[in-house]
Amino acid sequence: MIQGPAEGRIVLREGGFDGVKVFTATMFAERGVLGEKVTSWIAANPENQLTEIVVTQSSDASYHCVAISVFYRQASRKRAS
């Protein structure tokens, strides 16, 4: 696993991806359970091989948005050489 210092990025496997699932939340309560939603999705999709997870935060004077982008390869797909 490769992780840059304070980047909010974790690379789990080198070699690209063929799918991405993005989870977002702006409200306080939603942000509090965002990680649980990601964990549930990962558990419900064991055929996906995670390749990278990126956490992004953006905000303005009124709102804070957190996004967790999960990049993956589908194990059942044949990769082109």
Distance bins in CASP14 RR format, pairs under 12 A and 6 or more apart:
PFRMAT RR
TARGET T0000
AUTHOR 0000-0000-0000
RMODE 2
METHOD distances of the structure
MODEL  1
1 9 0 0 0 0 0 1 0 0 0 0 0
1 10 1 0 0 1 0 0 0 0 0 0 0
1 11 1 0 0 1 0 0 0 0 0 0 0
1 12 1 0 1 0 0 0 0 0 0 0 0
1 13 0 0 0 0 1 0 0 0 0 0 0
1 14 0 0 0 0 0 1 0 0 0 0 0
1 50 0 0 0 0 0 1 0 0 0 0 0
1 51 0 0 0 0 0 1 0 0 0 0 0
1 52 0 0 0 0 0 1 0 0 0 0 0
1 53 0 0 0 0 0 1 0 0 0 0 0
2 8 0 0 0 0 0 1 0 0 0 0 0
2 9 0 0 0 0 1 0 0 0 0 0 0
2 10 1 0 0 1 0 0 0 0 0 0 0
2 11 1 0 1 0 0 0 0 0 0 0 0
2 12 0 0 0 0 1 0 0 0 0 0 0
2 13 0 0 0 0 1 0 0 0 0 0 0
2 14 0 0 0 0 1 0 0 0 0 0 0
2 15 0 0 0 0 0 1 0 0 0 0 0
2 51 0 0 0 0 0 1 0 0 0 0 0
2 52 0 0 0 0 1 0 0 0 0 0 0
2 53 0 0 0 0 0 1 0 0 0 0 0
3 9 1 0 0 1 0 0 0 0 0 0 0
3 10 1 0 1 0 0 0 0 0 0 0 0
3 11 1 0 0 1 0 0 0 0 0 0 0
3 12 0 0 0 0 1 0 0 0 0 0 0
3 52 0 0 0 0 0 1 0 0 0 0 0
3 53 0 0 0 0 1 0 0 0 0 0 0
3 54 0 0 0 0 0 1 0 0 0 0 0
3 55 0 0 0 0 0 1 0 0 0 0 0
4 10 0 0 0 0 1 0 0 0 0 0 0
4 11 0 0 0 0 1 0 0 0 0 0 0
4 52 0 0 0 0 0 1 0 0 0 0 0
4 54 0 0 0 0 0 1 0 0 0 0 0
4 55 0 0 0 0 0 1 0 0 0 0 0
6 55 0 0 0 0 0 1 0 0 0 0 0
6 57 0 0 0 0 0 1 0 0 0 0 0
7 52 0 0 0 0 0 1 0 0 0 0 0
7 53 0 0 0 0 0 1 0 0 0 0 0
7 54 0 0 0 0 1 0 0 0 0 0 0
7 55 0 0 0 0 1 0 0 0 0 0 0
7 56 0 0 0 0 0 1 0 0 0 0 0
8 52 0 0 0 0 0 1 0 0 0 0 0
8 53 0 0 0 0 1 0 0 0 0 0 0
8 54 1 0 0 1 0 0 0 0 0 0 0
8 55 1 0 1 0 0 0 0 0 0 0 0
8 56 1 0 0 1 0 0 0 0 0 0 0
8 57 0 0 0 0 1 0 0 0 0 0 0
8 66 0 0 0 0 0 1 0 0 0 0 0
8 67 0 0 0 0 0 1 0 0 0 0 0
8 68 0 0 0 0 1 0 0 0 0 0 0
8 69 0 0 0 0 0 1 0 0 0 0 0
9 51 0 0 0 0 0 1 0 0 0 0 0
9 52 1 0 0 1 0 0 0 0 0 0 0
9 53 1 0 0 1 0 0 0 0 0 0 0
9 54 1 0 1 0 0 0 0 0 0 0 0
9 55 1 0 0 1 0 0 0 0 0 0 0
9 56 0 0 0 0 1 0 0 0 0 0 0
9 68 0 0 0 0 0 1 0 0 0 0 0
9 69 0 0 0 0 1 0 0 0 0 0 0
9 70 0 0 0 0 0 1 0 0 0 0 0
9 71 0 0 0 0 0 1 0 0 0 0 0
10 50 0 0 0 0 1 0 0 0 0 0 0
10 51 0 0 0 0 1 0 0 0 0 0 0
10 52 1 0 0 1 0 0 0 0 0 0 0
10 53 1 0 1 0 0 0 0 0 0 0 0
10 54 1 0 0 1 0 0 0 0 0 0 0
10 55 0 0 0 0 1 0 0 0 0 0 0
10 68 0 0 0 0 0 1 0 0 0 0 0
10 69 0 0 0 0 0 1 0 0 0 0 0
10 70 0 0 0 0 0 1 0 0 0 0 0
10 71 0 0 0 0 0 1 0 0 0 0 0
11 17 0 0 0 0 0 1 0 0 0 0 0
11 50 0 0 0 0 1 0 0 0 0 0 0
11 51 1 0 0 1 0 0 0 0 0 0 0
11 52 1 0 1 0 0 0 0 0 0 0 0
11 53 0 0 0 0 1 0 0 0 0 0 0
11 54 0 0 0 0 1 0 0 0 0 0 0
11 71 0 0 0 0 1 0 0 0 0 0 0
12 42 0 0 0 0 0 1 0 0 0 0 0
12 48 0 0 0 0 0 1 0 0 0 0 0
12 49 0 0 0 0 1 0 0 0 0 0 0
12 50 1 0 1 0 0 0 0 0 0 0 0
12 51 1 0 1 0 0 0 0 0 0 0 0
12 52 1 0 0 1 0 0 0 0 0 0 0
12 53 1 0 0 1 0 0 0 0 0 0 0
12 54 0 0 0 0 0 1 0 0 0 0 0
12 70 0 0 0 0 1 0 0 0 0 0 0
12 71 0 0 0 0 1 0 0 0 0 0 0
12 72 0 0 0 0 1 0 0 0 0 0 0
12 73 0 0 0 0 0 1 0 0 0 0 0
13 48 0 0 0 0 0 1 0 0 0 0 0
13 49 1 0 0 1 0 0 0 0 0 0 0
13 50 1 0 0 1 0 0 0 0 0 0 0
13 51 1 0 1 0 0 0 0 0 0 0 0
13 52 1 0 0 1 0 0 0 0 0 0 0
13 53 0 0 0 0 0 1 0 0 0 0 0
13 71 0 0 0 0 1 0 0 0 0 0 0
13 72 0 0 0 0 1 0 0 0 0 0 0
13 73 1 0 0 1 0 0 0 0 0 0 0
13 75 0 0 0 0 0 1 0 0 0 0 0
14 49 0 0 0 0 0 1 0 0 0 0 0
14 51 1 0 0 1 0 0 0 0 0 0 0
14 52 0 0 0 0 1 0 0 0 0 0 0
14 71 0 0 0 0 0 1 0 0 0 0 0
14 73 0 0 0 0 0 1 0 0 0 0 0
15 49 0 0 0 0 0 1 0 0 0 0 0
15 51 1 0 0 1 0 0 0 0 0 0 0
15 52 0 0 0 0 1 0 0 0 0 0 0
15 71 0 0 0 0 0 1 0 0 0 0 0
15 72 0 0 0 0 0 1 0 0 0 0 0
15 73 0 0 0 0 1 0 0 0 0 0 0
15 79 0 0 0 0 1 0 0 0 0 0 0
16 49 0 0 0 0 0 1 0 0 0 0 0
16 50 0 0 0 0 0 1 0 0 0 0 0
16 51 1 0 1 0 0 0 0 0 0 0 0
16 52 1 0 0 1 0 0 0 0 0 0 0
16 71 1 0 0 1 0 0 0 0 0 0 0
16 72 0 0 0 0 1 0 0 0 0 0 0
16 73 1 0 0 1 0 0 0 0 0 0 0
16 74 0 0 0 0 0 1 0 0 0 0 0
16 79 0 0 0 0 1 0 0 0 0 0 0
17 48 0 0 0 0 1 0 0 0 0 0 0
17 49 0 0 0 0 1 0 0 0 0 0 0
17 50 0 0 0 0 1 0 0 0 0 0 0
17 51 1 0 1 0 0 0 0 0 0 0 0
17 52 1 0 0 1 0 0 0 0 0 0 0
17 53 0 0 0 0 0 1 0 0 0 0 0
17 54 0 0 0 0 0 1 0 0 0 0 0
17 69 0 0 0 0 0 1 0 0 0 0 0
17 70 0 0 0 0 1 0 0 0 0 0 0
17 71 1 0 1 0 0 0 0 0 0 0 0
17 72 1 0 1 0 0 0 0 0 0 0 0
17 73 1 0 1 0 0 0 0 0 0 0 0
17 74 0 0 0 0 1 0 0 0 0 0 0
17 77 0 0 0 0 0 1 0 0 0 0 0
17 79 0 0 0 0 0 1 0 0 0 0 0
18 48 0 0 0 0 1 0 0 0 0 0 0
18 49 0 0 0 0 1 0 0 0 0 0 0
18 51 0 0 0 0 1 0 0 0 0 0 0
18 71 0 0 0 0 1 0 0 0 0 0 0
18 72 1 0 0 1 0 0 0 0 0 0 0
18 73 1 0 1 0 0 0 0 0 0 0 0
18 74 1 0 1 0 0 0 0 0 0 0 0
18 75 0 0 0 0 0 1 0 0 0 0 0
18 76 0 0 0 0 0 1 0 0 0 0 0
18 77 1 0 0 1 0 0 0 0 0 0 0
18 78 0 0 0 0 0 1 0 0 0 0 0
18 79 0 0 0 0 1 0 0 0 0 0 0
18 80 0 0 0 0 0 1 0 0 0 0 0
19 45 0 0 0 0 0 1 0 0 0 0 0
19 48 0 0 0 0 1 0 0 0 0 0 0
19 49 0 0 0 0 0 1 0 0 0 0 0
19 50 0 0 0 0 0 1 0 0 0 0 0
19 51 0 0 0 0 1 0 0 0 0 0 0
19 52 0 0 0 0 0 1 0 0 0 0 0
19 69 0 0 0 0 0 1 0 0 0 0 0
19 70 0 0 0 0 1 0 0 0 0 0 0
19 71 1 0 0 1 0 0 0 0 0 0 0
19 72 1 0 1 0 0 0 0 0 0 0 0
19 73 1 0 0 1 0 0 0 0 0 0 0
19 74 1 0 0 1 0 0 0 0 0 0 0
19 77 0 0 0 0 1 0 0 0 0 0 0
20 41 0 0 0 0 0 1 0 0 0 0 0
20 48 0 0 0 0 0 1 0 0 0 0 0
20 50 0 0 0 0 0 1 0 0 0 0 0
20 51 0 0 0 0 1 0 0 0 0 0 0
20 52 0 0 0 0 1 0 0 0 0 0 0
20 53 0 0 0 0 0 1 0 0 0 0 0
20 54 0 0 0 0 1 0 0 0 0 0 0
20 67 0 0 0 0 0 1 0 0 0 0 0
20 68 0 0 0 0 0 1 0 0 0 0 0
20 69 1 0 1 0 0 0 0 0 0 0 0
20 70 1 0 0 1 0 0 0 0 0 0 0
20 71 1 0 1 0 0 0 0 0 0 0 0
20 72 1 0 0 1 0 0 0 0 0 0 0
20 73 0 0 0 0 0 1 0 0 0 0 0
20 74 0 0 0 0 0 1 0 0 0 0 0
21 37 0 0 0 0 0 1 0 0 0 0 0
21 38 0 0 0 0 1 0 0 0 0 0 0
21 40 0 0 0 0 0 1 0 0 0 0 0
21 41 1 0 0 1 0 0 0 0 0 0 0
21 42 0 0 0 0 1 0 0 0 0 0 0
21 44 0 0 0 0 0 1 0 0 0 0 0
21 45 0 0 0 0 1 0 0 0 0 0 0
21 48 0 0 0 0 1 0 0 0 0 0 0
21 50 0 0 0 0 0 1 0 0 0 0 0
21 51 0 0 0 0 0 1 0 0 0 0 0
21 52 0 0 0 0 0 1 0 0 0 0 0
21 53 0 0 0 0 0 1 0 0 0 0 0
21 54 0 0 0 0 0 1 0 0 0 0 0
21 67 0 0 0 0 0 1 0 0 0 0 0
21 68 0 0 0 0 1 0 0 0 0 0 0
21 69 1 0 0 1 0 0 0 0 0 0 0
21 70 1 0 1 0 0 0 0 0 0 0 0
21 71 0 0 0 0 1 0 0 0 0 0 0
21 72 1 0 0 1 0 0 0 0 0 0 0
21 74 0 0 0 0 0 1 0 0 0 0 0
22 34 0 0 0 0 0 1 0 0 0 0 0
22 37 0 0 0 0 0 1 0 0 0 0 0
22 38 0 0 0 0 0 1 0 0 0 0 0
22 41 0 0 0 0 0 1 0 0 0 0 0
22 53 0 0 0 0 0 1 0 0 0 0 0
22 54 0 0 0 0 1 0 0 0 0 0 0
22 55 0 0 0 0 0 1 0 0 0 0 0
22 56 0 0 0 0 1 0 0 0 0 0 0
22 65 0 0 0 0 0 1 0 0 0 0 0
22 66 0 0 0 0 0 1 0 0 0 0 0
22 67 1 0 0 1 0 0 0 0 0 0 0
22 68 1 0 0 1 0 0 0 0 0 0 0
22 69 1 0 1 0 0 0 0 0 0 0 0
22 70 1 0 0 1 0 0 0 0 0 0 0
22 71 0 0 0 0 1 0 0 0 0 0 0
22 72 0 0 0 0 0 1 0 0 0 0 0
23 30 0 0 0 0 1 0 0 0 0 0 0
23 31 0 0 0 0 0 1 0 0 0 0 0
23 32 0 0 0 0 0 1 0 0 0 0 0
23 33 0 0 0 0 0 1 0 0 0 0 0
23 34 1 0 1 0 0 0 0 0 0 0 0
23 35 1 0 0 1 0 0 0 0 0 0 0
23 36 0 0 0 0 0 1 0 0 0 0 0
23 37 1 0 1 0 0 0 0 0 0 0 0
23 38 1 0 1 0 0 0 0 0 0 0 0
23 39 0 0 0 0 0 1 0 0 0 0 0
23 40 0 0 0 0 0 1 0 0 0 0 0
23 41 1 0 0 1 0 0 0 0 0 0 0
23 42 0 0 0 0 0 1 0 0 0 0 0
23 53 0 0 0 0 0 1 0 0 0 0 0
23 54 0 0 0 0 0 1 0 0 0 0 0
23 55 0 0 0 0 1 0 0 0 0 0 0
23 56 0 0 0 0 0 1 0 0 0 0 0
23 65 0 0 0 0 0 1 0 0 0 0 0
23 66 0 0 0 0 1 0 0 0 0 0 0
23 67 1 0 0 1 0 0 0 0 0 0 0
23 68 1 0 1 0 0 0 0 0 0 0 0
23 69 1 0 0 1 0 0 0 0 0 0 0
23 70 1 0 0 1 0 0 0 0 0 0 0
24 30 0 0 0 0 1 0 0 0 0 0 0
24 31 0 0 0 0 1 0 0 0 0 0 0
24 34 1 0 0 1 0 0 0 0 0 0 0
24 35 0 0 0 0 0 1 0 0 0 0 0
24 37 0 0 0 0 0 1 0 0 0 0 0
24 38 0 0 0 0 0 1 0 0 0 0 0
24 55 0 0 0 0 0 1 0 0 0 0 0
24 56 0 0 0 0 1 0 0 0 0 0 0
24 57 0 0 0 0 0 1 0 0 0 0 0
24 58 0 0 0 0 1 0 0 0 0 0 0
24 63 0 0 0 0 0 1 0 0 0 0 0
24 64 0 0 0 0 0 1 0 0 0 0 0
24 65 1 0 0 1 0 0 0 0 0 0 0
24 66 1 0 0 1 0 0 0 0 0 0 0
24 67 1 0 1 0 0 0 0 0 0 0 0
24 68 1 0 0 1 0 0 0 0 0 0 0
24 69 0 0 0 0 1 0 0 0 0 0 0
24 70 0 0 0 0 0 1 0 0 0 0 0
25 31 1 0 1 0 0 0 0 0 0 0 0
25 32 1 0 0 1 0 0 0 0 0 0 0
25 33 1 0 0 1 0 0 0 0 0 0 0
25 34 1 0 1 0 0 0 0 0 0 0 0
25 35 0 0 0 0 1 0 0 0 0 0 0
25 36 0 0 0 0 0 1 0 0 0 0 0
25 37 0 0 0 0 1 0 0 0 0 0 0
25 38 0 0 0 0 0 1 0 0 0 0 0
25 55 0 0 0 0 0 1 0 0 0 0 0
25 56 0 0 0 0 0 1 0 0 0 0 0
25 57 0 0 0 0 0 1 0 0 0 0 0
25 58 0 0 0 0 0 1 0 0 0 0 0
25 63 0 0 0 0 0 1 0 0 0 0 0
25 64 0 0 0 0 1 0 0 0 0 0 0
25 65 1 0 0 1 0 0 0 0 0 0 0
25 66 1 0 1 0 0 0 0 0 0 0 0
25 67 0 0 0 0 1 0 0 0 0 0 0
25 68 0 0 0 0 1 0 0 0 0 0 0
26 32 0 0 0 0 0 1 0 0 0 0 0
26 34 0 0 0 0 0 1 0 0 0 0 0
26 57 0 0 0 0 0 1 0 0 0 0 0
26 58 0 0 0 0 1 0 0 0 0 0 0
26 59 0 0 0 0 1 0 0 0 0 0 0
26 60 0 0 0 0 0 1 0 0 0 0 0
26 62 0 0 0 0 1 0 0 0 0 0 0
26 63 1 0 1 0 0 0 0 0 0 0 0
26 64 1 0 0 1 0 0 0 0 0 0 0
26 65 1 0 1 0 0 0 0 0 0 0 0
26 66 1 0 0 1 0 0 0 0 0 0 0
26 67 0 0 0 0 1 0 0 0 0 0 0
27 33 0 0 0 0 0 1 0 0 0 0 0
27 34 0 0 0 0 0 1 0 0 0 0 0
27 62 0 0 0 0 0 1 0 0 0 0 0
27 63 0 0 0 0 1 0 0 0 0 0 0
27 64 0 0 0 0 1 0 0 0 0 0 0
27 65 0 0 0 0 1 0 0 0 0 0 0
27 66 0 0 0 0 0 1 0 0 0 0 0
28 34 0 0 0 0 0 1 0 0 0 0 0
28 63 0 0 0 0 0 1 0 0 0 0 0
28 64 0 0 0 0 1 0 0 0 0 0 0
28 65 0 0 0 0 0 1 0 0 0 0 0
28 66 0 0 0 0 0 1 0 0 0 0 0
29 36 0 0 0 0 0 1 0 0 0 0 0
30 36 0 0 0 0 0 1 0 0 0 0 0
30 37 0 0 0 0 1 0 0 0 0 0 0
30 63 0 0 0 0 0 1 0 0 0 0 0
30 64 0 0 0 0 0 1 0 0 0 0 0
30 65 0 0 0 0 1 0 0 0 0 0 0
30 66 0 0 0 0 1 0 0 0 0 0 0
30 67 0 0 0 0 0 1 0 0 0 0 0
30 68 0 0 0 0 0 1 0 0 0 0 0
31 37 0 0 0 0 0 1 0 0 0 0 0
31 55 0 0 0 0 0 1 0 0 0 0 0
31 57 0 0 0 0 1 0 0 0 0 0 0
31 59 0 0 0 0 0 1 0 0 0 0 0
31 63 0 0 0 0 0 1 0 0 0 0 0
31 64 1 0 0 1 0 0 0 0 0 0 0
31 65 0 0 0 0 1 0 0 0 0 0 0
31 66 1 0 1 0 0 0 0 0 0 0 0
31 67 0 0 0 0 0 1 0 0 0 0 0
31 68 0 0 0 0 0 1 0 0 0 0 0
32 38 0 0 0 0 0 1 0 0 0 0 0
32 64 0 0 0 0 0 1 0 0 0 0 0
32 66 0 0 0 0 1 0 0 0 0 0 0
32 68 0 0 0 0 0 1 0 0 0 0 0
33 39 0 0 0 0 0 1 0 0 0 0 0
33 40 0 0 0 0 1 0 0 0 0 0 0
33 66 0 0 0 0 0 1 0 0 0 0 0
33 68 0 0 0 0 0 1 0 0 0 0 0
34 40 0 0 0 0 0 1 0 0 0 0 0
34 41 0 0 0 0 0 1 0 0 0 0 0
34 55 0 0 0 0 1 0 0 0 0 0 0
34 56 0 0 0 0 0 1 0 0 0 0 0
34 57 0 0 0 0 0 1 0 0 0 0 0
34 64 0 0 0 0 0 1 0 0 0 0 0
34 65 0 0 0 0 0 1 0 0 0 0 0
34 66 1 0 0 1 0 0 0 0 0 0 0
34 67 0 0 0 0 1 0 0 0 0 0 0
34 68 1 0 0 1 0 0 0 0 0 0 0
34 69 0 0 0 0 0 1 0 0 0 0 0
34 70 0 0 0 0 0 1 0 0 0 0 0
35 41 0 0 0 0 1 0 0 0 0 0 0
35 42 0 0 0 0 1 0 0 0 0 0 0
35 43 0 0 0 0 0 1 0 0 0 0 0
35 53 0 0 0 0 0 1 0 0 0 0 0
35 55 0 0 0 0 1 0 0 0 0 0 0
35 66 0 0 0 0 1 0 0 0 0 0 0
35 67 0 0 0 0 0 1 0 0 0 0 0
35 68 1 0 0 1 0 0 0 0 0 0 0
35 70 0 0 0 0 0 1 0 0 0 0 0
36 42 0 0 0 0 0 1 0 0 0 0 0
36 43 0 0 0 0 0 1 0 0 0 0 0
36 68 0 0 0 0 0 1 0 0 0 0 0
37 43 0 0 0 0 0 1 0 0 0 0 0
37 44 0 0 0 0 0 1 0 0 0 0 0
37 66 0 0 0 0 0 1 0 0 0 0 0
37 67 0 0 0 0 0 1 0 0 0 0 0
37 68 0 0 0 0 1 0 0 0 0 0 0
37 70 0 0 0 0 0 1 0 0 0 0 0
38 44 0 0 0 0 0 1 0 0 0 0 0
38 45 0 0 0 0 0 1 0 0 0 0 0
38 50 0 0 0 0 0 1 0 0 0 0 0
38 53 0 0 0 0 1 0 0 0 0 0 0
38 54 0 0 0 0 0 1 0 0 0 0 0
38 55 0 0 0 0 1 0 0 0 0 0 0
38 66 0 0 0 0 0 1 0 0 0 0 0
38 67 0 0 0 0 0 1 0 0 0 0 0
38 68 1 0 1 0 0 0 0 0 0 0 0
38 69 0 0 0 0 1 0 0 0 0 0 0
38 70 1 0 0 1 0 0 0 0 0 0 0
38 72 0 0 0 0 0 1 0 0 0 0 0
39 45 0 0 0 0 0 1 0 0 0 0 0
39 50 0 0 0 0 0 1 0 0 0 0 0
39 53 0 0 0 0 0 1 0 0 0 0 0
39 68 0 0 0 0 0 1 0 0 0 0 0
39 70 0 0 0 0 0 1 0 0 0 0 0
40 70 0 0 0 0 0 1 0 0 0 0 0
41 48 0 0 0 0 1 0 0 0 0 0 0
41 50 0 0 0 0 0 1 0 0 0 0 0
41 53 0 0 0 0 0 1 0 0 0 0 0
41 68 0 0 0 0 1 0 0 0 0 0 0
41 70 1 0 0 1 0 0 0 0 0 0 0
41 72 0 0 0 0 0 1 0 0 0 0 0
42 48 1 0 0 1 0 0 0 0 0 0 0
42 49 0 0 0 0 0 1 0 0 0 0 0
42 50 1 0 0 1 0 0 0 0 0 0 0
42 53 0 0 0 0 1 0 0 0 0 0 0
42 68 0 0 0 0 0 1 0 0 0 0 0
42 70 1 0 0 1 0 0 0 0 0 0 0
42 72 0 0 0 0 1 0 0 0 0 0 0
43 50 0 0 0 0 0 1 0 0 0 0 0
45 70 0 0 0 0 1 0 0 0 0 0 0
45 72 1 0 0 1 0 0 0 0 0 0 0
45 73 0 0 0 0 0 1 0 0 0 0 0
45 74 0 0 0 0 1 0 0 0 0 0 0
45 75 0 0 0 0 0 1 0 0 0 0 0
45 76 0 0 0 0 0 1 0 0 0 0 0
46 72 0 0 0 0 0 1 0 0 0 0 0
46 74 0 0 0 0 0 1 0 0 0 0 0
46 75 0 0 0 0 1 0 0 0 0 0 0
46 76 0 0 0 0 0 1 0 0 0 0 0
47 72 0 0 0 0 1 0 0 0 0 0 0
47 73 0 0 0 0 1 0 0 0 0 0 0
47 74 1 0 0 1 0 0 0 0 0 0 0
47 75 1 0 1 0 0 0 0 0 0 0 0
47 76 1 0 0 1 0 0 0 0 0 0 0
47 77 0 0 0 0 1 0 0 0 0 0 0
48 70 0 0 0 0 1 0 0 0 0 0 0
48 71 0 0 0 0 1 0 0 0 0 0 0
48 72 1 0 1 0 0 0 0 0 0 0 0
48 73 1 0 0 1 0 0 0 0 0 0 0
48 74 1 0 0 1 0 0 0 0 0 0 0
48 75 1 0 0 1 0 0 0 0 0 0 0
48 76 0 0 0 0 1 0 0 0 0 0 0
48 77 0 0 0 0 0 1 0 0 0 0 0
49 70 0 0 0 0 0 1 0 0 0 0 0
49 71 0 0 0 0 0 1 0 0 0 0 0
49 72 1 0 0 1 0 0 0 0 0 0 0
49 73 1 0 1 0 0 0 0 0 0 0 0
49 74 1 0 0 1 0 0 0 0 0 0 0
49 75 1 0 1 0 0 0 0 0 0 0 0
49 76 0 0 0 0 0 1 0 0 0 0 0
49 77 0 0 0 0 0 1 0 0 0 0 0
49 79 0 0 0 0 0 1 0 0 0 0 0
50 68 0 0 0 0 0 1 0 0 0 0 0
50 69 0 0 0 0 0 1 0 0 0 0 0
50 70 1 0 0 1 0 0 0 0 0 0 0
50 71 1 0 0 1 0 0 0 0 0 0 0
50 72 1 0 1 0 0 0 0 0 0 0 0
50 73 0 0 0 0 1 0 0 0 0 0 0
50 74 0 0 0 0 0 1 0 0 0 0 0
50 75 0 0 0 0 0 1 0 0 0 0 0
51 69 0 0 0 0 0 1 0 0 0 0 0
51 70 0 0 0 0 1 0 0 0 0 0 0
51 71 1 0 1 0 0 0 0 0 0 0 0
51 72 1 0 1 0 0 0 0 0 0 0 0
51 73 1 0 1 0 0 0 0 0 0 0 0
51 74 0 0 0 0 0 1 0 0 0 0 0
51 75 0 0 0 0 0 1 0 0 0 0 0
52 68 0 0 0 0 0 1 0 0 0 0 0
52 69 1 0 0 1 0 0 0 0 0 0 0
52 70 1 0 0 1 0 0 0 0 0 0 0
52 71 1 0 1 0 0 0 0 0 0 0 0
52 72 0 0 0 0 1 0 0 0 0 0 0
52 73 0 0 0 0 0 1 0 0 0 0 0
53 67 0 0 0 0 0 1 0 0 0 0 0
53 68 1 0 0 1 0 0 0 0 0 0 0
53 69 1 0 0 1 0 0 0 0 0 0 0
53 70 1 0 1 0 0 0 0 0 0 0 0
53 71 1 0 0 1 0 0 0 0 0 0 0
53 72 0 0 0 0 1 0 0 0 0 0 0
54 66 0 0 0 0 0 1 0 0 0 0 0
54 67 0 0 0 0 1 0 0 0 0 0 0
54 68 1 0 0 1 0 0 0 0 0 0 0
54 69 1 0 1 0 0 0 0 0 0 0 0
54 70 0 0 0 0 1 0 0 0 0 0 0
54 71 1 0 0 1 0 0 0 0 0 0 0
55 65 0 0 0 0 0 1 0 0 0 0 0
55 66 1 0 0 1 0 0 0 0 0 0 0
55 67 1 0 0 1 0 0 0 0 0 0 0
55 68 1 0 1 0 0 0 0 0 0 0 0
55 69 1 0 0 1 0 0 0 0 0 0 0
55 70 0 0 0 0 0 1 0 0 0 0 0
56 64 0 0 0 0 0 1 0 0 0 0 0
56 65 0 0 0 0 1 0 0 0 0 0 0
56 66 1 0 0 1 0 0 0 0 0 0 0
56 67 1 0 1 0 0 0 0 0 0 0 0
56 68 1 0 0 1 0 0 0 0 0 0 0
56 69 1 0 0 1 0 0 0 0 0 0 0
57 63 0 0 0 0 0 1 0 0 0 0 0
57 64 1 0 0 1 0 0 0 0 0 0 0
57 65 1 0 0 1 0 0 0 0 0 0 0
57 66 1 0 1 0 0 0 0 0 0 0 0
57 67 1 0 0 1 0 0 0 0 0 0 0
57 68 0 0 0 0 0 1 0 0 0 0 0
58 64 1 0 0 1 0 0 0 0 0 0 0
58 65 1 0 1 0 0 0 0 0 0 0 0
58 66 0 0 0 0 1 0 0 0 0 0 0
58 67 1 0 0 1 0 0 0 0 0 0 0
59 65 1 0 0 1 0 0 0 0 0 0 0
59 66 0 0 0 0 1 0 0 0 0 0 0
59 67 0 0 0 0 0 1 0 0 0 0 0
73 79 1 0 0 1 0 0 0 0 0 0 0
END
